[in-house]
Amino acid sequence: MREVMTKSMARNIFYGGSLFFILIFVGLTAHSHFYITKTSTDKATLTESVAQGKLLWEKHACINCHTLLGEGAYFAPELANVMTRWGIEPGDHEGAFTALKGWMDAMPTGIEGRRQMPNFGLTDEEYRQIADFLLWTNTIRAQDWPPNDAG
């Protein structure tokens, strides 16, 4: 091998290395997509009510204060495991609705110096949809996230 690299050698190394890493990137992207859709998502229990709850989550910008599976703001608690923290059993839609409605209707408390959640004036149907969404997120295999029960 020569001691000096020619332009064609450098070009071949560049193209070969670029192709190699593009293939690695595409492979890892495909793996991530299949893992998310086949393994980590509880698709069997994804209902219309859950989807509507997610839309309400986005409409009211809940992620501006809360985190969900570690994504979002850290002003208010993590909500991926909120139903577990409240003692709601998986599938207990009525219990989830009652707990969520009671909590959200009590806000804001008016206590000075405390972080307050705004009252969004939701209907019972909207409370049910958000409760179903939070029940659904509680079933996602989050690889031990959040790291503690307190969220």
N, C-alpha and C positions, 0 to 999 in steps of 0.2 A: 504494500500500500504506500501511496505517496505521502510525503510529509506535508504537502500543501494541498488544501482542498480546492477543487475546481468549482466553477459556478454550477456545472451540471450535477456534481456530487451534492453540493449544498441544496440545490433545488430538489433533488430526489429525496434527501433527508427531510426537507420541509414538507413536501407533498406526502411522503410516506408517514411521517409523524402526525401530520394533520389528519390524514385518513384514519389512522389508528385511533386517535382520540375522538374523532367524530363517531366512529363505530362504537367505541366505549360509551360515549354520551347517549347515543340512540338506544343501545342495549340497556343501560341503566334507567333511561326514561321509560322504556317499555316495561321493564321489571317493576318500577314504581307504580305505573298505571295499573298493571295487573294485580299487584299487591293491594292497592287501595280498593279496586273494584271487586276483587274476589275474596280477600282475606280480612281486611280491617274494617269493612263497611257492613253493617247489619242490614243488608238490603231486604231481607225477608219481612222485616217489620216496618219498612219505609212506606207509610200510608199517605193519603192525601192530606190528612190532618197534620201530620209531621211536616210535610212540604209547606203547608200554609203557615205553620208555626215558624218555620225558617224564614219565610217571606216577611212575617211580622217582626222577627228578630232583626232583619235587615232594614225594614221600613222605619222602625223606631231607633235604629242605630245603637242597639244594646252593646255592641262590641266597642263603642266609644268609651264605655266605663268598665264592662266585664271582659273576662277572658273566656274563651271556649277552646278547650284542648290546648291551652297555652298561647293562643293567638288573641290579640286584642290589647286593651288597656288594662292597667293594674290598679285602677281607682276603686273598683268594686270586686267582689269575690269571683273566683273561677266557678263556672256553672256546669261544667261537664259532669260533675258528680254531685250536683246539688240535691237531687232526689235521694241519693244514698245518705247524704248528710242529714236530710230531713226525716229519714226513716221510712221513705216510701218504697214499697216493694215493686220490683219490675212488673209491669202490666197493670198496676193499680191506677188506672186513669182517673177515677173519681177522687182518690186520695191526693194525687198530684194536682188536680184542678183545685181542690179545696185548700191545700197548703199554699199554692201559688197565688190564688185569688186573695186569701187572707193576708199574705205577706204584702202583696202589691197594693191592696186597698188601704193598708195601714200606713202607706208612705205618701208624702213625707210626714215624719213625726213632729217636726217643728222644734226638735231639741237643738239648741245652739251648739255650734262647734262640731256637730256630727255630720258625716257624709249622708246625704239624703238621696233617695231614689225618687224621681218625679212620678207623679200619678198620670198615667197615660189615658185614663178614662176608657179602658177596654171593655168590650162586651163579654158576656159569659162564653160565647163561642170562641172569641179570640183568646181568652184565658185558657180554654181547653186546648186550643191549637198550640199555644206556647208550651203548655204543660206536656202535651204529647211530644213536642219537639225535644224538650229537656229530658223526658223519659227515654226517648230514642237515643240522644247523645250519651245518656248514662250507660247504654249497652255497647257502645263502641269500644273495641279493644284498643286502648290508648297506650299500650306498652308502659303501664305503671305511671301514667300521668293523670292527675296531678300527683306530685311526690308524697303528699300527705292528705289525710281525710278532710282537713279544713279547707282545702282548695287553695 
